[in-house]
Structure formats: C-alpha cells, structure tokens
Amino acid sequence: MRLKEKDVFLLAFTAIFAVLAGFVFWGTWSLSVCPVMPDARLTFPCEGYIASVFRDWVKTGRFTPWDITSFIGSPYLWQELQYVIASYFSALALSYYLRGRSLSRIASYGAGLFLGFCGYWFTLFSAGHAGWFRWMIFGVFAFALADRAVRKGKMKNWVLLGACVAWASFYQPDLWLLFTVFTAAYFIWCCVRERKVPDWKGVAVAAVVFAVIVSPSMMNAIGEKGGREKQIAAASSNSVSSSKGQSSAAAKEERWIFITNWSLPPAETAEFFIPRINGDTSCGMVLSLGPRLNTGVKPYTGALGRPKGAASGNYRQHSLYVGFITCLFALSAVVFLFIGKRGTEDDGRLSNRKEVIFFVVSAFLFWLLSMGRNFEPLYRIVFAIPIGDSIRCPVKWHHLTEFCLCVLAGYGIEAVSGKLRSLGLGKKMSEVILCLVIFFGACDLARCARLYCAPFDLSIVKNANPAAELVKRRGGGKVADFVQGARGPLSWSFGVRRVAMTADFSAADIRFVWAPVQSLDNPELSAWLKSRKASLVASYYVTDKAVREASGTTPNVVLMEIPGVPPPEKKKPLPLPINLLTYLGALSLIGTCFASVYGVKKS
C-alpha cells in the first residue's frame, strides 16, 4: 500500500522526534533508572497503585484522557515517557494549528519540532514539573481549535475546544491561566481577522462542556488557591522585616518581592539564541552525576533566582535556549513578509503579515512581562490585577514567548521556502535544504536538553532497607539500620528512626555513606566526609507525614560517595530494554491515529 504524502510527513516527524527524545533520555529507559527530578515522585507502591489512582479521582473530581496511562504498564515506564509523549503532542498540536493556517507541511512540522525541544518548554523535566507537561498536551490543541472554531465553525471544534481548555485547567493552574487568556485574545483576533461575529451557539456549547468537566473539581481548585495564599503568607511571616505591627504597605511590598522572585534578568535574553552562556543548572544532583557521565553539564552562573538585593546566588533547573535556528527563522518571517516584494498572485501574504504582526507584538509583550521586577512599571500593572498577585515567578511568561517564536519560525520557514524557489531552486531542492536546516536546529535543541538528563539508579530508593543493603553490596560503608519503610517493605515512603550511626569511619574501603541529613551535623562524620572529599549523590525528602510529625523534623536521607575507592565489582552497562522499542512504536501509532481522525491537512 502506497503511503499518502501526509502520512509520510507525519511518520518522518514522529521518527525524528522519537530518535531525538531517545537521545535526550538515553541511559534512563530501563525501568530501574530515571532522570533526576527533584519535584517529581520517583517511586511507587508495588501494591494498591491503581486503587490510589481511583482515590485521587474521587478526591479531586479530575479525570483527563492522560489518566488512561495509569492502566498501561508500570508507572516506572512513564517516568521519562510522560515528558516525551506530552512534548510530542504539543509539537503535533502546533503543526495542526499551522496546517490550519495554510502553511506547508515542512513549515508546520518544522515549527513543531522546534517547540517540542525548546529550552524552557522542554527542559523542565529536569525539575520534575510533570504538571506543566500534562498541561501542554491539551493547552496547545486548545489554541489551535480556537482558530478552527472561528474559521470553520464545526460543532466538533467547539466541543473539543471546551474540553481541551477544561482538561488543561487541571494542571499548572497559573500557566493555564496565562495561556487561556492568550488563547482568548487570539480568539478575538481571529474574529477580527476573519471579519466574523462569534458563533454564540458554539461558544455556549464550549462553555457548557467546560463547566461539565470542571465542576466536580471546583472545591479542590479553591483549596489549591488557599494553599498558595498560605505559602505566600508563610514567606512573608518568615521575612526579616515582618512584625506584628507591620503596615499593609509593607506587607504588600513583601508580597511583591515574593511573587517577583525568578524574574528574567534582561542580559540573559541573549541565551534565547546563544546556548549555555551562563552555564546550565543549579541542581546539585545533576551537577554531581553529570561529570561521571561526561555530559559536560556546567553550574549555572547567571542571576535568575537571585534574591532581591543580593550580590550573588541563583537557582534554576532549566534552559532558556529557544534555538539559534528557531530565532533565525522567526526573524526571517519578519524580514521576508515585510521587506520582500509583494506579488499579486500571493493571496495568503496579507493574511500571513497580519498573523506575524500579532505574534511579534505578543512575543515582545511576553518578553517584557517575563522580566518581572526588572521591568517594574509594566509588571506592577499585572500585580495590581486580581489574581495577578498570586502568580509567582515572572519567568513563566517566557513559555509564551517561546510559543510565539516557534509560531513565527513556522512562518519564517514558509517565507524562506518561497524565497528559495524565487531564486530558481526547484521545489524538491528547496525542501531538502529546509529539511536539513530544520533537522540541524532540532538536533541542537536536543543536544542542549541532554545536559539536563542525569540518569539515577532507582533501585537505591525503591525500598529503604534494600537500598542500604544495595549500597553495601556496591562497596558502601557500615551504616546503622536507621532507615526503614514507613509502611512496610512495599512502601515508597521513607521512615527515619533516631538511632546512632555505628559506621566505622576509620575503614579505608568505604565507598558510600547512606545517612539522615541531620547526621551530617555529627562533627566526627562531617570531618571524615570532608577529609575524604565526599560528594553528594542524592538527597530524598521524607514524604510520609506521620514520620515527619513523629520525628519533629523534616528529615531527608542523603547518599554520599567517597571518590577514589574502586567498586568491588564492575558495573554492568544499563540495558536497552524493549520499552524503548515499544515507545517508538507507540509514538508512530498515536501519530497515525491522530492523522486519520483529524487529517492534519490543509484547511
């Protein structure tokens, strides 16, 4: 059976995406290995996992198509795959949107590849922000459906629009709000562009679908809003300037400082198109594991995350790199569509110019907003808006900047394609050249994203007591039996018993030290670790509430490694499991099914 052109492009897009994603997460595809993800759950109970999923649905009232993955394979299968699938669908959604805007398949899929591996968009897997990735599955489709609903008005578009906005609202509420407002603004722009009055019947249907899906979780959402307020209040109460007699103006200023932490320093805009100019990450675990894997990861030396008024300090776990090729194509969209000669035969040129203007203005505005208190006059307006004083980390606006730049890159690819043909190159030759440039740009983004993937052996933490035994088998030191499963041997939680360490610190062959973080205050242990130049391998927060309350602390368990001590036996290389092949096939199948339903065709 001969494949159609649309199927060939879709399969090629899926294959390229799969290969690049496989490269980014190489070394973590085994079920016993995962990337370092400080904010994500690393281990799961061996029994009762499905029951816990059902309990969460009942408690929160939330269910999305993504939750079907809970019934497919082990949860350990999805630790890397969740990021890959989410990013793939966001890339596919952008391609779906641009095809609807009459761009060629090369331009549409090329822009999709750029978005899928874009720095801040993609490298947040290193922080373990799974909610952001689950949002992007639905959020970008909602944006695409807003355009199609206005132009085509089919009822299925309105139903899916309401559903996608609702499903996206269950994840990363602050970013959902930003993108939903942007989508609403684009919806109005589409009505103006098409010179159409909104189909109020369709709008009503979308609103009803949204309300039906969201209503069961409203109380939970209100609780989350209350939790954010408590977080802000706690930060204010811990401030040095806090006092019982504090004025409302001072309290408001404290809130401003807390909300605008992680404002983009203007000078770091250069990283949008120049990678790694200020290093990579502040995450100690990634920096500790990176050199052992020869990834070349470097400490972040910029100012993002620096407290106000401080001369030094920072914290970030992601890249800001949009891509040199992405930015070059985005610039091409402006240059060729505005400076190039206009031809009467180019019917879509005027429409494209309007779209480019919209996204250029939007990207510029979002860039200014991402600077937060570094562009204070503008962000004070956002802060004064209701709910605006609850959205932390202005750098989040950079997600919208990235999205706009990738859309502009799609228009730029289309403009460059037309320019190449006007210079006498044939259609096939111009397509080959563009495909090579796009592939190089996507590889460049994947190369930078790879730096943030630090494979970590999960067997150390799946169970606490077996983990201690595993450390011993690998040449670890003699540690006391102070770690236990808080809920038995099948538990993923840690428990800590207050017993003294009995490690023989004089032993010369100790390679690992597994201890509660509080034990590092022990002068003898601390001095011994310092003399041996011990480095932190991992740190785990004790998640069990009962254990925290019983101990009266917030215990962490740390794993230290002593350099220069050879392991007792040679480690076997990480196997390449069948899971990777399964994942490649799954991506192809999902993409093909999507194409058969939606067509991903020119509208």
C-alpha positions as CSV (number, residue, x, y, z in Angstrom):
1,M,0.0,0.0,0.0
2,R,1.4,3.3,-1.0
3,L,1.5,5.9,1.7
4,K,0.0,9.3,1.1
5,E,2.2,12.4,1.4
6,K,0.6,13.5,4.7
7,D,1.3,10.1,6.2
8,V,4.9,10.2,5.0
9,F,5.5,13.6,6.7
10,L,3.8,12.5,9.9
11,L,5.8,9.3,10.2
12,A,9.0,11.2,9.4
13,F,8.2,13.8,12.0
14,T,7.4,11.1,14.6
15,A,10.5,9.1,13.8
16,I,12.8,12.2,14.1
17,F,11.1,13.2,17.3
18,A,11.4,9.7,18.7
19,V,15.1,9.5,17.9
20,L,15.9,12.9,19.4
21,A,13.9,12.1,22.5
22,G,15.6,8.8,22.8
23,F,18.9,10.6,22.7
24,V,17.9,13.1,25.3
25,F,16.8,10.5,27.8
26,W,19.5,7.9,26.8
27,G,20.6,5.9,29.9
28,T,17.2,6.2,31.6
29,W,15.0,3.9,29.6
30,S,15.4,1.0,32.0
31,L,12.6,0.6,34.5
32,S,15.2,0.8,37.3
33,V,16.6,4.1,36.1
34,C,15.0,7.6,35.8
35,P,16.3,11.2,35.3
36,V,17.0,13.3,38.4
37,M,13.6,15.0,39.0
38,P,13.6,16.8,42.4
39,D,10.0,17.8,42.3
40,A,8.6,14.5,41.0
41,R,7.7,11.2,42.6
42,L,10.4,8.7,41.9
43,T,9.0,5.5,43.4
44,F,5.6,3.9,43.7
45,P,3.9,1.2,45.8
46,C,4.1,-2.3,44.5
47,E,0.5,-2.9,45.6
48,G,-2.5,-0.7,45.6
49,Y,-1.3,1.7,43.0
50,I,-4.4,1.5,40.8
51,A,-6.6,1.9,44.0
52,S,-4.7,5.1,44.8
53,V,-5.4,6.4,41.4
54,F,-9.1,5.9,41.8
55,R,-8.9,7.5,45.2
56,D,-7.3,10.6,43.7
57,W,-10.1,10.8,41.1
58,V,-12.7,10.6,43.7
59,K,-11.0,13.2,45.9
60,T,-10.2,15.7,43.2
61,G,-13.0,15.1,40.8
62,R,-10.5,15.3,37.9
63,F,-10.2,12.9,35.0
64,T,-8.5,13.6,31.7
65,P,-7.6,11.3,28.8
66,W,-4.0,11.3,30.1
67,D,-5.1,9.3,33.2
68,I,-5.6,6.3,30.9
69,T,-1.9,5.8,31.1
70,S,-2.3,4.7,34.7
71,F,-3.6,1.4,33.4
72,I,-0.9,0.9,30.8
73,G,2.2,-0.7,32.0
74,S,4.2,0.1,35.2
75,P,4.3,3.6,36.5
76,Y,8.1,3.4,36.1
77,L,7.5,3.1,32.3
78,W,6.0,6.5,32.3
79,Q,8.7,8.4,34.2
80,E,10.5,9.5,31.1
81,L,7.8,8.6,28.6
82,Q,5.3,11.2,30.2
83,Y,7.6,14.0,29.2
84,V,8.2,12.6,25.7
85,I,4.6,12.0,24.9
86,A,3.5,15.4,26.3
87,S,6.1,17.2,24.3
88,Y,5.3,15.2,21.2
89,F,1.6,16.1,21.4
90,S,2.4,19.8,21.9
91,A,4.6,19.7,18.9
92,L,1.9,17.9,16.9
93,A,-0.7,20.4,18.1
94,L,1.4,23.3,16.8
95,S,1.8,21.5,13.5
96,Y,-2.0,21.0,13.4
97,Y,-2.5,24.8,14.1
98,L,-0.1,25.9,11.3
99,R,-1.5,23.5,8.8
100,G,-4.9,25.1,9.5
101,R,-3.2,28.4,8.7
102,S,-2.3,27.0,5.2
103,L,1.4,26.6,5.9
104,S,3.2,23.8,4.2
105,R,3.9,20.5,6.0
106,I,7.6,21.3,6.2
107,A,6.9,24.6,7.9
108,S,4.3,23.1,10.2
109,Y,6.2,20.1,11.3
110,G,9.5,22.1,11.5
111,A,8.0,24.6,13.9
112,G,6.5,21.7,15.9
113,L,10.0,20.1,16.3
114,F,11.4,23.4,17.5
115,L,8.6,23.8,20.1
116,G,8.9,20.2,21.2
117,F,12.5,20.5,22.3
118,C,12.5,24.3,23.1
119,G,14.7,25.1,26.1
120,Y,12.4,26.3,28.9
121,W,9.4,24.4,27.3
122,F,11.1,21.0,27.4
123,T,14.0,21.0,30.0
124,L,11.6,21.5,32.9
125,F,11.7,17.7,33.0
126,S,14.9,18.2,35.0
127,A,12.9,19.8,37.8
128,G,10.2,17.1,37.6
129,H,7.4,19.6,36.7
130,A,5.0,16.9,35.3
131,G,2.0,19.2,35.7
132,W,3.4,21.6,33.1
133,F,3.9,18.7,30.6
134,R,0.4,17.4,31.1
135,W,-0.9,20.9,30.5
136,M,0.8,21.2,27.2
137,I,-0.9,18.1,25.9
138,F,-4.2,20.0,25.9
139,G,-3.2,23.7,26.0
140,V,-1.7,23.9,22.5
141,F,-4.6,22.0,21.0
142,A,-7.0,24.5,22.6
143,F,-5.1,27.3,20.9
144,A,-5.3,25.5,17.5
145,L,-9.0,24.8,18.0
146,A,-9.8,28.4,18.7
147,D,-8.6,29.3,15.2
148,R,-10.5,26.4,13.6
149,A,-13.7,27.1,15.5
150,V,-13.8,30.7,14.2
151,R,-12.9,29.8,10.6
152,K,-14.8,26.6,10.2
153,G,-17.4,26.7,13.0
154,K,-17.9,22.9,13.1
155,M,-19.6,21.7,16.3
156,K,-16.8,19.2,17.0
157,N,-14.3,22.0,17.1
158,W,-16.4,23.9,19.8
159,V,-16.8,20.7,21.8
160,L,-13.1,19.9,21.7
161,L,-12.2,23.5,22.5
162,G,-14.2,23.4,25.7
163,A,-12.9,20.0,26.6
164,C,-9.2,20.9,26.0
165,V,-9.4,24.1,28.0
166,A,-11.1,22.2,30.8
167,W,-8.6,19.3,30.8
168,A,-5.7,21.7,30.7
169,S,-7.1,23.6,33.8
170,F,-6.3,20.5,35.9
171,Y,-2.6,21.1,35.6
172,Q,-0.3,24.0,36.4
173,P,-3.2,26.5,37.1
174,D,-1.1,29.7,36.9
175,L,0.3,28.8,33.5
176,W,-3.1,27.5,32.4
177,L,-4.5,31.0,33.2
178,L,-1.8,32.8,31.3
179,F,-2.3,30.6,28.2
180,T,-6.1,30.7,28.4
181,V,-6.1,34.5,28.5
182,F,-3.7,34.4,25.5
183,T,-6.0,31.9,23.7
184,A,-9.0,34.2,24.4
185,A,-7.1,37.2,23.0
186,Y,-6.2,35.1,19.9
187,F,-9.8,34.0,19.6
188,I,-10.9,37.7,19.4
189,W,-8.1,38.4,16.9
190,C,-9.4,35.5,14.7
191,C,-12.9,37.0,14.7
192,V,-11.4,40.4,13.7
193,R,-9.2,38.8,11.0
194,E,-12.0,36.7,9.6
195,R,-14.5,39.6,10.0
196,K,-16.9,37.3,11.7
197,V,-19.2,37.6,14.6
198,P,-18.5,34.7,17.0
199,D,-20.9,31.8,16.7
200,W,-22.6,32.3,20.0
201,K,-24.2,28.9,19.9
202,G,-20.7,27.3,19.5
203,V,-19.4,29.5,22.3
204,A,-22.2,28.3,24.5
205,V,-21.5,24.7,23.7
206,A,-17.8,25.1,24.5
207,A,-18.7,26.8,27.8
208,V,-21.2,24.0,28.8
209,V,-18.6,21.3,28.0
210,F,-16.0,23.2,30.1
211,A,-18.4,23.6,33.0
212,V,-19.4,19.9,33.0
213,I,-15.8,18.7,33.1
214,V,-14.5,21.3,35.6
215,S,-17.4,21.4,38.0
216,P,-16.6,18.3,40.1
217,S,-13.1,19.7,40.9
218,M,-14.1,23.3,41.8
219,M,-13.8,22.7,45.6
220,N,-10.4,21.2,45.1
221,A,-9.3,24.2,43.0
222,I,-10.5,26.6,45.7
223,G,-8.4,24.6,48.2
224,E,-5.3,24.9,46.0
225,K,-5.8,28.7,45.8
226,G,-6.0,28.7,49.6
227,G,-2.8,26.7,49.7
228,R,-1.0,29.2,47.5
229,E,-2.2,32.0,49.8
230,K,-0.8,30.2,52.9
231,Q,2.5,29.7,51.0
232,I,2.8,33.4,50.4
233,A,1.7,34.3,54.0
234,A,4.4,31.9,55.3
235,A,7.0,33.5,53.2
236,S,6.0,36.9,54.5
237,S,5.9,35.8,58.1
238,N,9.4,34.4,57.8
239,S,10.8,37.6,56.4
240,V,13.2,39.5,58.5
241,S,11.1,42.7,58.1
242,S,7.9,41.0,59.3
243,S,6.4,42.1,62.6
244,K,3.0,42.1,64.2
245,G,2.6,45.8,63.7
246,Q,3.6,45.7,60.1
247,S,1.7,48.1,57.8
248,S,-0.4,47.0,54.9
249,A,2.0,48.8,52.5
250,A,5.0,46.8,53.9
251,A,3.0,43.6,53.7
252,K,2.1,44.3,50.1
253,E,5.8,45.1,49.3
254,E,6.8,41.7,50.8
255,R,4.2,40.0,48.7
256,W,5.6,41.8,45.6
257,I,9.1,40.6,46.4
258,F,8.0,37.0,46.9
259,I,5.9,37.0,43.7
260,T,8.5,38.5,41.5
261,N,11.4,36.3,42.6
262,W,12.7,34.5,39.5
263,S,12.3,37.5,37.2
264,L,14.3,37.2,34.0
265,P,17.4,39.3,34.0
266,P,17.4,41.4,30.8
267,A,21.0,40.4,30.0
268,E,20.1,36.7,29.9
269,T,17.8,37.4,26.9
270,A,21.0,36.5,24.9
271,E,20.5,32.9,25.9
272,F,17.4,32.8,23.7
273,F,19.7,32.3,20.7
274,I,23.2,31.6,22.3
275,P,23.2,28.4,24.4
276,R,24.9,28.0,27.7
277,I,26.4,31.5,28.0
278,N,25.7,31.3,31.8
279,G,26.1,27.6,32.3
280,D,23.3,25.1,32.7
281,T,21.7,24.3,36.0
282,S,21.9,24.9,39.8
283,C,20.6,21.4,40.6
284,G,23.3,19.7,42.8
285,M,22.3,16.2,41.8
286,V,22.5,16.9,38.1
287,L,25.9,18.6,38.6
288,S,27.1,15.7,40.7
289,L,26.1,12.9,38.3
290,G,26.9,14.8,35.1
291,P,30.7,14.6,35.2
292,R,30.5,10.9,35.9
293,L,28.5,10.5,32.7
294,N,30.7,13.0,30.7
295,T,27.7,15.1,29.8
296,G,29.6,18.4,30.1
297,V,26.9,20.0,32.3
298,K,28.1,23.2,34.0
299,P,26.9,25.1,37.0
300,Y,24.6,28.0,36.3
301,T,26.3,31.3,36.9
302,G,23.6,33.8,36.0
303,A,21.3,35.8,38.1
304,L,17.9,34.1,37.7
305,G,16.5,33.1,41.1
306,R,18.8,35.6,42.9
307,P,17.1,37.1,46.0
308,K,16.3,40.8,45.7
309,G,19.2,43.0,46.8
310,A,21.7,40.0,47.0
311,A,25.1,40.4,45.2
312,S,25.2,36.7,44.4
313,G,23.2,33.5,44.4
314,N,20.8,31.9,41.9
315,Y,18.7,28.8,41.3
316,R,17.3,27.4,38.1
317,Q,16.8,23.8,36.7
318,H,16.1,24.6,33.1
319,S,17.4,26.2,30.0
320,L,16.2,29.5,28.3
321,Y,17.6,28.5,24.9
322,V,14.9,28.9,22.2
323,G,17.3,27.9,19.5
324,F,19.6,29.8,17.1
325,I,17.9,28.3,14.1
326,T,14.4,28.9,15.6
327,C,15.2,32.6,16.2
328,L,16.8,32.8,12.7
329,F,13.6,31.5,11.1
330,A,11.4,33.8,13.3
331,L,13.5,36.8,12.1
332,S,13.1,35.6,8.5
333,A,9.3,35.7,8.9
334,V,9.5,39.4,9.7
335,V,12.1,40.2,7.1
336,F,10.6,38.4,4.1
337,L,7.0,39.1,4.8
338,F,7.5,42.8,5.4
339,I,10.5,43.8,3.3
340,G,10.1,41.3,0.4
341,K,8.3,42.3,-2.8
342,R,4.6,41.8,-2.8
343,G,3.1,39.7,-5.6
344,T,-0.5,39.9,-6.7
345,E,-0.5,36.1,-7.0
346,D,0.3,35.6,-3.3
347,D,-3.2,35.5,-1.9
348,G,-2.1,34.4,1.6
349,R,0.6,37.1,2.0
350,L,-1.6,39.8,3.6
351,S,-3.2,37.3,6.0
352,N,0.3,36.0,6.9
353,R,1.5,39.5,7.6
354,K,-1.3,40.1,10.0
355,E,-0.6,36.9,11.8
356,V,3.1,37.7,12.0
357,I,2.3,41.1,13.4
358,F,0.1,39.5,16.1
359,F,2.8,37.1,17.2
360,V,5.6,39.6,17.1
361,V,3.7,42.0,19.3
362,S,2.7,39.1,21.6
363,A,6.3,37.8,21.9
364,F,7.6,41.3,22.7
365,L,5.0,41.8,25.4
366,F,5.6,38.4,27.0
367,W,9.3,39.0,27.0
368,L,8.8,42.3,28.9
369,L,6.5,40.6,31.3
370,S,9.0,37.7,31.9
371,M,11.4,40.3,33.3
372,G,9.0,40.9,36.2
373,R,10.5,43.4,38.7
374,N,13.4,44.1,36.2
375,F,10.7,45.9,34.2
376,E,8.8,47.1,37.2
377,P,6.4,49.7,35.7
378,L,4.7,47.1,33.5
379,Y,4.7,44.3,36.0
380,R,3.2,46.5,38.6
381,I,0.1,46.6,36.4
382,V,0.0,42.8,36.4
383,F,0.5,42.7,40.1
384,A,-2.5,45.1,40.6
385,I,-4.9,42.9,38.6
386,P,-6.9,40.4,40.7
387,I,-5.1,37.0,40.8
388,G,-2.0,38.7,39.3
389,D,-0.6,39.0,42.8
390,S,-0.8,35.2,43.1
391,I,1.2,34.2,40.0
392,R,4.8,33.5,41.1
393,C,8.0,33.6,39.0
394,P,7.5,36.1,36.1
395,V,10.0,34.0,34.1
396,K,6.9,31.7,33.4
397,W,5.9,34.3,30.8
398,H,8.9,33.0,28.8
399,H,6.8,29.9,27.9
400,L,4.5,32.2,25.9
401,T,7.5,33.9,24.3
402,E,8.8,30.6,23.2
403,F,5.5,29.6,21.8
404,C,5.2,32.8,19.8
405,L,8.8,32.5,18.5
406,C,8.1,28.9,17.3
407,V,4.9,30.0,15.5
408,L,7.0,32.8,13.8
409,A,9.6,30.2,12.9
410,G,6.9,28.3,11.0
411,Y,6.0,31.4,9.1
412,G,9.7,32.0,8.6
413,I,10.3,28.6,7.1
414,E,7.4,29.2,4.7
415,A,8.8,32.6,3.7
416,V,12.3,31.2,3.2
417,S,10.8,28.3,1.1
418,G,9.2,30.9,-1.2
419,K,12.4,32.9,-1.4
420,L,14.5,29.8,-2.4
421,R,12.0,29.0,-5.2
422,S,12.1,32.6,-6.4
423,L,15.9,32.3,-6.7
424,G,15.5,29.4,-9.2
425,L,15.8,26.4,-6.9
426,G,13.2,23.7,-7.6
427,K,10.6,22.7,-5.1
428,K,12.4,19.5,-4.1
429,M,15.8,21.1,-3.7
430,S,14.4,23.9,-1.6
431,E,12.6,21.3,0.6
432,V,15.8,19.2,1.0
433,I,17.7,22.3,2.1
434,L,15.0,23.4,4.6
435,C,14.7,19.8,6.0
436,L,18.4,19.7,6.7
437,V,18.4,23.1,8.4
438,I,15.3,22.2,10.5
439,F,16.9,18.9,11.4
440,F,20.1,20.6,12.5
441,G,18.1,23.1,14.6
442,A,16.2,20.3,16.3
443,C,19.4,18.4,17.0
444,D,20.9,21.5,18.5
445,L,18.0,21.8,20.9
446,A,18.1,18.1,21.8
447,R,21.8,18.4,22.4
448,C,21.3,21.2,25.0
449,A,18.4,19.4,26.6
450,R,20.5,16.2,27.0
451,L,22.7,18.1,29.5
452,Y,19.7,18.3,32.0
453,C,19.2,14.5,32.0
454,A,21.1,12.8,34.8
455,P,20.2,9.1,35.0
456,F,19.7,7.9,38.5
457,D,19.5,4.3,39.7
458,L,16.1,3.9,41.3
459,S,17.0,0.6,43.0
460,I,18.6,2.7,45.7
461,V,15.3,4.3,46.7
462,K,12.6,1.9,45.8
463,N,12.9,0.4,49.3
464,A,14.8,1.9,52.1
465,N,16.3,-1.2,53.8
466,P,17.1,-3.0,50.5
467,A,18.7,0.3,49.4
468,A,21.1,0.3,52.3
469,E,21.9,-3.4,51.5
470,L,22.5,-2.5,47.9
471,V,24.9,0.3,48.9
472,K,26.8,-2.2,51.0
473,R,27.0,-4.7,48.1
474,R,28.5,-1.9,45.9
475,G,31.2,-1.3,48.4
476,G,29.4,1.0,50.8
477,G,30.3,1.7,54.4
478,K,28.9,0.0,57.5
479,V,25.9,2.1,58.4
480,A,23.4,1.6,61.2
481,D,19.9,0.2,60.5
482,F,18.3,3.7,60.7
483,V,16.2,3.6,57.6
484,Q,13.1,1.6,57.2
485,G,10.0,1.5,55.0
486,A,7.4,3.6,56.8
487,R,4.5,1.4,55.7
488,G,6.4,-1.9,55.3
489,P,8.6,-3.4,52.7
490,L,6.3,-2.4,49.8
491,S,6.2,1.3,50.7
492,W,7.7,4.0,48.6
493,S,8.0,6.4,51.6
494,F,10.9,6.7,53.9
495,G,10.9,6.4,57.7
496,V,13.7,7.5,60.0
497,R,14.4,6.1,63.4
498,R,16.6,8.1,65.8
499,V,19.5,5.7,66.4
500,A,23.1,6.5,66.4
501,M,25.3,5.6,63.4
502,T,27.7,2.8,64.0
503,A,29.8,3.3,60.9
504,D,33.5,2.5,61.2
505,F,34.8,5.8,59.9
506,S,38.4,4.5,60.0
507,A,37.7,2.0,57.3
508,A,39.6,2.8,54.1
509,D,37.3,1.0,51.7
510,I,34.0,2.8,52.4
511,R,32.6,4.0,49.1
512,F,29.1,5.1,50.1
513,V,27.6,6.7,53.2
514,W,23.8,6.5,53.5
515,A,22.5,8.7,56.3
516,P,19.8,11.1,57.5
517,V,20.7,14.7,56.6
518,Q,20.7,15.5,60.4
519,S,23.5,13.1,61.0
520,L,25.8,15.4,58.9
521,D,25.8,17.7,61.9
522,N,27.8,15.0,63.7
523,P,31.3,16.6,64.0
524,E,33.1,13.2,63.6
525,L,31.1,12.2,60.5
526,S,31.3,15.7,59.0
527,A,35.1,15.9,59.4
528,W,35.6,12.4,58.0
529,L,33.5,13.2,54.9
530,K,35.3,16.4,54.3
531,S,38.7,14.7,54.6
532,R,37.6,12.1,52.1
533,K,36.2,14.8,49.7
534,A,32.8,13.1,49.7
535,S,30.3,14.3,47.2
536,L,26.5,14.3,47.3
537,V,25.0,11.6,45.1
538,A,21.3,12.1,46.0
539,S,19.0,13.6,48.6
540,Y,15.5,12.5,49.3
541,Y,12.7,14.2,51.2
542,V,10.8,12.0,53.6
543,T,7.3,12.3,52.3
544,D,5.4,10.3,55.0
545,K,3.5,12.9,57.1
546,A,3.3,10.6,60.2
547,V,7.1,10.1,60.2
548,R,7.7,13.8,59.9
549,E,5.4,14.5,62.8
550,A,6.8,11.8,64.9
551,S,10.4,12.9,64.4
552,G,9.5,16.6,64.8
553,T,11.7,17.4,61.8
554,T,11.6,17.4,58.1
555,P,14.1,14.6,57.5
556,N,16.0,14.0,54.4
557,V,18.1,10.9,53.5
558,V,21.3,11.6,51.7
559,L,23.7,9.3,49.9
560,M,27.4,10.4,49.8
561,E,30.1,8.9,47.7
562,I,33.8,8.7,48.6
563,P,35.9,9.3,45.4
564,G,38.9,7.2,44.6
565,V,37.5,4.0,46.1
566,P,37.1,1.4,43.4
567,P,33.9,-0.6,43.3
568,P,34.2,-4.2,44.3
569,E,32.8,-5.4,41.0
570,K,32.5,-3.9,37.6
571,K,29.1,-2.4,36.9
572,K,27.2,-3.8,34.1
573,P,26.1,-1.2,31.4
574,L,22.5,-0.2,31.5
575,P,20.4,-2.5,29.3
576,L,18.5,-1.1,26.3
577,P,15.0,-2.5,27.1
578,I,12.2,-3.4,24.8
579,N,10.4,-0.5,26.4
580,L,12.3,1.9,24.1
581,L,11.1,0.0,21.0
582,T,7.6,-0.1,22.4
583,Y,7.7,3.7,22.9
584,L,8.9,4.3,19.4
585,G,6.1,2.1,18.0
586,A,3.6,3.8,20.3
587,L,4.5,7.3,19.1
588,S,4.1,6.2,15.5
589,L,0.7,4.6,16.2
590,I,-0.6,7.6,18.1
591,G,0.5,10.0,15.4
592,T,-1.0,7.8,12.6
593,C,-4.3,7.6,14.6
594,F,-4.3,11.4,15.0
595,A,-3.8,11.9,11.3
596,S,-6.6,9.6,10.4
597,V,-9.0,11.4,12.8
598,Y,-8.0,15.0,12.2
599,G,-6.3,14.6,8.8
600,V,-3.6,17.1,9.8
601,K,-4.4,18.5,6.4
602,K,-4.6,21.9,4.7
603,S,-7.8,23.6,5.6
